[in-house]
Each structure stands twice: as structure tokens, then as C-alpha cells.
Amino acid sequence: CDRICQSETSMICEYNFTIEWYVLFVSFVYIVRYATLSKACYDCPQVEEDCFREDSVTVVNRMLPGPSIKVCEGDQIIVRLNNKLDNGEGTTIHWHGITQRGTPWMDGVPMITQCAIPSGTNFVYNFTAYPAGTHWWHGHSGFHRSDGAFGSFIVKKPALSNLHWDAYDEGGYIHKHTILVGDWLHQTTMEKYIQHHHSSGNNKGEGMLINGKGEHGYQKNGSTVYTPMMKYTVESLKRYRFRVINNAAVFCPFELSVDGHQLNIIATDGIDVTSHTVTSLVERFDFVLNANQTPSSYWVRIQGLADCRNSSQRAVLWYNGTTTQRPTSTADVGNTTKLNPLNEKETERVKFVTSLSTLTPLDVRLAQKPDLVHFVGFDFKLVDNTRYHDSMHYPIRAVPRNHHLYSPQLNNVSFVPSSSPLLSQYDDVDQSLICDTFRDINVPSTTFRACTHIVDIKLGSTVELVVFDEGRTFNAGHPMHLHGHHFAVVAMNKIKSTLSLDEIQEIYANGSIAYNFENTVMKDSVIVPDGGYVVIRFVADNPGIWSFHCHLSFHQEAGMLMAFRVGEEVYEKNIPENFPKCG
């Protein structure tokens, strides 16, 4: 299925995925992967060949990252997921960036679109690869994504449909280079989560990996040997498309740059944009690199930000035929242009994602008066979350600060999964546990509230969300992801260090928000600046129940999620008769 795409020609592409546990060292277990340098690695890094043994690190199909899916737009994707997690743990896979039009039950969100797949059983995902772009698949149950269950999902277009077909060489057919970055923990994510949420453990990653690789030095006979880094090979004077994906589980955004080279941005979240040249970027983008520098090797730099600000990782950009294997290049400083940096104000050298434009006109419905306008605020709340505090015995205000568990919430509500999947068994769910903060907007911020947070949206409505970060507890930033739709980012701004609901409503009411409706960039995820806002619009024309959540695993697991129920009268009658039930 990884082929040159032709118009009006599609294929059935079948894959077998297996997710499993493995025992490490003496008595320690990691979910879905071996620990770093377990016995399966033999003498890595002293013997470099041992670092590439098939079973060195195990995730889905014993690969880190997992299998890459490379197909053409319109192909039928069939993935048989075999759950071999032998502790009885269920699992699912979400196909991040695939809108699942006509198949919302294949979105892969446990207890929203399907039952978790029980251990010892399998489930067949069957859907159409749409839209084209740089996507990825990942576990959406617990911390499986964080612990290694993820991989790239590249959906290509025919050359004649590729709006950037002439921006890189080989007629737009070369799709060699993917930069899939993830944070790396020295323990299972669940262990770190429990230690952070119930004790004084930190919530920060210990390192970063690029395509499952990372440089780490070991002493051998008085000298240092290194684990192998990722190497990207280019031919001098050719142009290459690079696809960048961030799989970080904790608050680990990163800034990417390539020494001596500029990055020509051509797409974001699978949507083509007008070319825009920068020296560094943050988030999920495709860029073209022109290998027009002196043939040598150059560092590809990943610098962690926020909670990963003390972490970094490097890969090698190697010009084929040169003798220099380890770069000596230095990072560019001074006259640089950043795209979408974390929590910075826009300047001539700092560009928001709103500075990008799509290559196709904006849907006219998105430029008209929206049918619904709602405010979605979030922050880390100082409340007695009953999962982690007890208002009588150890209330949050009575314990030392390093034992505080601030609750990440949307509109002062923490999401609680339902007892049955909302999409296929909505009537089986206890309706008293469901809430809708778009109707009940007076949720107090001083007391803890948890419910199954669902918002009903009429099919075909144009929805405007004013998403803002109150910024009171930490200088953070949340990557908000919407399933089932792409949205137009019509406005973005960082106001100050904090921002209340009253303040953003006043800004909105007096017309101080600067909207952009001219070829506005479309995305499925966007980082909301701390003490700032993002205004997004989408047409709710895809029937289903779609999650809207922070994509940081810790925050999502703690309840920073809500769901939009769209067109239930359409999708309910199309759910397969044999679709699994539970609860």
C-alpha cells in the first residue's frame, strides 16, 4: 500500500497489530515495552549492531515506534488488533487526524466510541483513510500511548492533487523522512502518575527520543560509547519533505531546528498551507528542507520546553557520500524566526499558527455568524478532587504544597467515563451522571465537580469555541485536540499571565478579538497560550460523539475532556448490528 498514488484508484490495506507485556530484568514489568537496554539488547551500545536487534524494545509488534502505516487517500484500512496484555487490561487505538466520516465507532476512544478491547481478544478496525496528511495512531486507553503504543500514519495524495507536488523533489513522491518525537520516562507512566497524584513525585519526563532513538553515553574502557541516534540521509541539492509528530505524554512541547538550514512549512495537522519559511517550529508540521548547504553532517535539534526544558535530543542530517558522520555544526542564533513557540507574544520574529494560510478557500459557513458560541475555560484547580484528596482527612489546603494535586478541568468539571460506550449504548448510561456546561454555565470553581461531560450539538451547526487558559496556577499551555473534525483557528492571542471568564467575555463583547477569515489555517489540535485564548470554528457536519480534550496523557486521564454529540439520529441507525457491547 506504500506506493505512488493514482487518482480514482484505492486499495484494501490490512495490518495485524499485537500489543503485549514483557518481563524486564529481575522482577520489574513495563507495559507494552522492554525497559531501556534489557537483556534483549545484548551488548548495546558497546556493540552497535546489537542496538538494532528486532526485539530490543517491544511495543506494538515489538517495535518502537510501532508499525508505520503509509497509504493513499481513500484506501480501506483494516487493522486487526490483538490484545495480549496479560493482566486483563483493555485497550483501544485512536487514529489521530482521521475524521472517521461514516464510521464514528472506529474512532478508538474507550467508553465513548467503543468498549475497551478485553485482554485475550481482538478487534478489527475498518475505516477509510481520509483526509490525506501527516497523522499518527496511538493507544487511547490509560497510558498505552505514553508507554510506547504509537506510530506514524501517512496518507498520501496523487501528485496531481498534491498542492505542494513541486515543492520537493521526485515529483512529490518521496516521503522518506518522519520525525516522531516522544518523551521518555524511567518508569511506567502509571507509576509516575500515581506517585505524582498521590504523593510528591514529579510529573516530568527524563528524556526525549526521535523515532525511538536517542543518544546516551556509556563508559567503556575509559572512553565513552553512545547509543545510536536517528540519521536522515539526503542528497546534495535535493529538497525533502519532513513530517513532524509530537507524541509527548507529559507537558513536553519541543522546538525543532536544523543547523544551517531553514524550514519551509507546507502543512500542519494534515492540511496544506502556503509556504512559510522559519528557523524553528513547535507542534505538528510538515516542512521542506533544501539540502543546499556544504555537504557534511548537521545536527537536527529537539529542545524540550516547559516541563522538558532540561531535556533535549539530537538526530543527524547526513549528506550522502560525505565522510563526516558526527556533526560539528552549531545552533543558529540571532536572526531566527520561530513558528508557534510556547507562551510567547507574536512579534516580527515570533509567528503564531494564525500567520499561516490554507491553500484552499475557507468554507463560507465558517465566516458567517455562528449558530453556537461557547466559552471553554481551563486551569489547574485548587479543589478537593475526591480521587486524590479528602476534604475531611487531607484537604488540599491542609497538606504541604508538594502534595497538592491541582485538578485540570474544562469549565470547572472533570470528565468521568460512563459505564457503557456513549456512541452505541447511550440509553444504557445513567443520565444523572451526564452534565452539559454549555447549558449549565454556573459551575462553581471552588468545589470539585465530576461528571460525564457531554454537549449536544445540532447536526450542521456552525460552532464557535472561545477556548482560554486562566493561567493562575502554572505557566503551562495545553494542546487541545478535537476528534472527528478540523477547525479553523480564527483568532489567537496571549493577553497576560492570567485571564478570567469575565475578562475574556468582556474582550469578546467589546469586539477586541481580531478575527481572520481569509484562508484561515485549519487544524485538529492547537496549543492554547497560558493567560490567552484561541477562537476556533467548525461545522458540526460529521455525526458521532467526538472527544475534545487536552492531549497530555496526565491531564486527559485526570479528566480534562468533554465530548460533543452530533447527529445521533444519523449515526445510531448505522452502528453495525454485531458491534461489541459492555457495561
Secondary structure as the mmCIF struct_conf table of DSSP 4:
data_model
#
loop_
_struct_conf.conf_type_id
_struct_conf.id
_struct_conf.beg_label_comp_id
_struct_conf.beg_label_asym_id
_struct_conf.beg_label_seq_id
_struct_conf.end_label_comp_id
_struct_conf.end_label_asym_id
_struct_conf.end_label_seq_id
BEND BEND1 ARG A 3 ARG A 3
TURN_TY1_P TURN_TY1_P1 SER A 7 GLU A 8
STRN STRN1 ILE A 12 GLU A 20
STRN STRN2 TYR A 22 LEU A 24
TURN_TY1_P TURN_TY1_P2 PHE A 25 SER A 27
STRN STRN3 PHE A 28 TYR A 30
TURN_TY1_P TURN_TY1_P3 ILE A 31 VAL A 32
BEND BEND2 ARG A 33 ARG A 33
HELX_LH_PP_P HELX_LH_PP_P1 TYR A 34 ALA A 35
TURN_TY1_P TURN_TY1_P4 THR A 36 LEU A 37
HELX_RH_3T_P HELX_RH_3T_P1 LYS A 39 CYS A 41
TURN_TY1_P TURN_TY1_P5 TYR A 42 GLN A 46
BEND BEND3 VAL A 47 VAL A 47
HELX_RH_3T_P HELX_RH_3T_P2 GLU A 48 PHE A 52
TURN_TY1_P TURN_TY1_P6 GLU A 54 ASP A 55
BEND BEND4 SER A 56 VAL A 57
BEND BEND5 VAL A 59 VAL A 59
HELX_RH_3T_P HELX_RH_3T_P3 VAL A 60 ARG A 62
BEND BEND6 LEU A 64 PRO A 65
HELX_LH_PP_P HELX_LH_PP_P2 PRO A 67 SER A 68
STRN STRN4 ILE A 69 CYS A 72
TURN_TY1_P TURN_TY1_P7 GLU A 73 GLY A 74
STRN STRN5 GLN A 76 LYS A 84
TURN_TY1_P TURN_TY1_P8 ASP A 86 ASN A 87
BEND BEND7 GLY A 88 GLY A 88
STRN STRN6 THR A 91 THR A 91
STRN STRN7 ILE A 93 HIS A 96
TURN_TY1_P TURN_TY1_P9 GLY A 97 GLY A 97
TURN_TY1_P TURN_TY1_P10 ARG A 101 GLY A 102
HELX_RH_3T_P HELX_RH_3T_P4 PRO A 104 MET A 106
BEND BEND8 ASP A 107 ASP A 107
STRN STRN8 PRO A 110 PRO A 110
TURN_TY1_P TURN_TY1_P11 MET A 111 THR A 113
STRN STRN9 GLN A 114 GLN A 114
STRN STRN10 ILE A 117 ILE A 117
TURN_TY1_P TURN_TY1_P12 SER A 119 GLY A 120
STRN STRN11 ASN A 122 THR A 128
BEND BEND9 PRO A 131 PRO A 131
STRN STRN12 GLY A 133 GLY A 139
BEND BEND10 SER A 141 SER A 141
TURN_TY1_P TURN_TY1_P13 GLY A 142 GLY A 148
STRN STRN13 PHE A 150 LYS A 156
HELX_RH_3T_P HELX_RH_3T_P5 ALA A 159 SER A 161
TURN_TY1_P TURN_TY1_P14 LEU A 163 ALA A 167
BEND BEND11 TYR A 168 TYR A 168
TURN_TY1_P TURN_TY1_P15 ASP A 169 ASP A 169
HELX_RH_3T_P HELX_RH_3T_P6 GLU A 170 GLY A 172
TURN_TY1_P TURN_TY1_P16 TYR A 173 TYR A 173
STRN STRN14 HIS A 177 TRP A 184
BEND BEND12 HIS A 186 GLN A 187
HELX_RH_AL_P HELX_RH_AL_P1 THR A 189 HIS A 198
BEND BEND13 SER A 199 SER A 200
BEND BEND14 GLU A 206 GLU A 206
STRN STRN15 GLY A 207 ILE A 210
TURN_TY1_P TURN_TY1_P17 ASN A 211 GLY A 212
STRN STRN16 LYS A 213 LYS A 213
STRN STRN17 GLY A 217 LYS A 220
TURN_TY1_P TURN_TY1_P18 ASN A 221 GLY A 222
STRN STRN18 SER A 223 TYR A 226
HELX_LH_PP_P HELX_LH_PP_P3 THR A 227 MET A 230
STRN STRN19 LYS A 231 VAL A 234
TURN_TY1_P TURN_TY1_P19 SER A 236 LEU A 237
STRN STRN20 ARG A 239 ASN A 246
BEND BEND15 ALA A 249 PHE A 251
STRN STRN21 PHE A 254 VAL A 258
TURN_TY1_P TURN_TY1_P20 ASP A 259 GLY A 260
STRN STRN22 HIS A 261 HIS A 261
STRN STRN23 LEU A 263 THR A 268
TURN_TY1_P TURN_TY1_P21 ASP A 269 GLY A 270
STRN STRN24 ILE A 271 VAL A 278
BEND BEND16 THR A 279 THR A 279
STRN STRN25 SER A 280 LEU A 281
BEND BEND17 GLU A 283 ARG A 284
STRN STRN26 PHE A 285 ASN A 290
BEND BEND18 GLN A 293 GLN A 293
HELX_LH_PP_P HELX_LH_PP_P4 THR A 294 THR A 294
BEND BEND19 PRO A 295 SER A 296
STRN STRN27 SER A 297 GLY A 304
HELX_RH_3T_P HELX_RH_3T_P7 ALA A 306 CYS A 308
TURN_TY1_P TURN_TY1_P22 ARG A 309 ASN A 310
STRN STRN28 SER A 312 TYR A 319
TURN_TY1_P TURN_TY1_P23 ASN A 320 GLY A 321
BEND BEND20 THR A 323 THR A 323
BEND BEND21 ARG A 326 ARG A 326
BEND BEND22 GLY A 334 ASN A 335
STRN STRN29 LYS A 338 LEU A 339
BEND BEND23 ASN A 340 ASN A 340
TURN_TY1_P TURN_TY1_P24 LEU A 342 ASN A 343
BEND BEND24 GLU A 348 ARG A 349
STRN STRN30 VAL A 350 LYS A 351
HELX_RH_3T_P HELX_RH_3T_P8 VAL A 353 SER A 355
STRN STRN31 SER A 357 THR A 358
BEND BEND25 LEU A 359 THR A 360
HELX_LH_PP_P HELX_LH_PP_P5 PRO A 361 ASP A 363
HELX_RH_AL_P HELX_RH_AL_P2 VAL A 364 ALA A 367
BEND BEND26 GLN A 368 GLN A 368
HELX_LH_PP_P HELX_LH_PP_P6 LYS A 369 PRO A 370
BEND BEND27 ASP A 371 ASP A 371
STRN STRN32 LEU A 372 LYS A 381
BEND BEND28 VAL A 383 VAL A 383
TURN_TY1_P TURN_TY1_P25 THR A 386 TYR A 388
STRN STRN33 ASP A 390 ASP A 390
TURN_TY1_P TURN_TY1_P26 SER A 391 HIS A 393
STRN STRN34 TYR A 394 TYR A 394
TURN_TY1_P TURN_TY1_P27 ILE A 396 ALA A 398
BEND BEND29 VAL A 399 VAL A 399
HELX_RH_3T_P HELX_RH_3T_P9 ARG A 401 HIS A 403
HELX_LH_PP_P HELX_LH_PP_P7 TYR A 406 TYR A 406
STRN STRN35 SER A 407 LEU A 410
TURN_TY1_P TURN_TY1_P28 ASN A 411 ASN A 412
STRN STRN36 VAL A 413 VAL A 413
STRN STRN37 SER A 414 PHE A 415
BEND BEND30 SER A 419 SER A 420
TURN_TY1_P TURN_TY1_P29 LEU A 422 SER A 424
HELX_RH_3T_P HELX_RH_3T_P10 TYR A 426 ASP A 428
BEND BEND31 VAL A 429 VAL A 429
HELX_RH_3T_P HELX_RH_3T_P11 GLN A 431 LEU A 433
STRN STRN38 ILE A 434 CYS A 435
TURN_TY1_P TURN_TY1_P30 THR A 437 ARG A 439
BEND BEND32 SER A 445 THR A 447
STRN STRN39 ALA A 450 ILE A 457
TURN_TY1_P TURN_TY1_P31 LEU A 459 GLY A 460
STRN STRN40 THR A 462 ASP A 469
BEND BEND33 ARG A 472 THR A 473
BEND BEND34 ASN A 475 ASN A 475
STRN STRN41 GLY A 477 LEU A 482
BEND BEND35 HIS A 483 GLY A 484
STRN STRN42 PHE A 487 LYS A 494
BEND BEND36 LYS A 496 SER A 497
HELX_RH_AL_P HELX_RH_AL_P3 LEU A 501 ALA A 509
TURN_TY1_P TURN_TY1_P32 ASN A 510 GLY A 511
BEND BEND37 ILE A 513 ILE A 513
BEND BEND38 GLU A 518 ASN A 519
STRN STRN43 THR A 520 THR A 520
STRN STRN44 MET A 522 LYS A 523
BEND BEND39 ASP A 524 ASP A 524
STRN STRN45 SER A 525 PRO A 529
STRN STRN46 ASP A 530 ASP A 530
TURN_TY1_P TURN_TY1_P33 GLY A 531 GLY A 531
STRN STRN47 GLY A 532 VAL A 539
BEND BEND40 ASN A 542 ASN A 542
STRN STRN48 GLY A 544 CYS A 550
BEND BEND41 HIS A 551 LEU A 552
HELX_RH_AL_P HELX_RH_AL_P4 SER A 553 GLU A 557
TURN_TY1_P TURN_TY1_P34 ALA A 558 GLY A 559
STRN STRN49 LEU A 561 VAL A 566
HELX_RH_AL_P HELX_RH_AL_P5 GLU A 568 TYR A 571
HELX_RH_3T_P HELX_RH_3T_P12 GLU A 572 ASN A 574
BEND BEND42 ILE A 575 ILE A 575
TURN_TY1_P TURN_TY1_P35 GLU A 577 ASN A 578
#
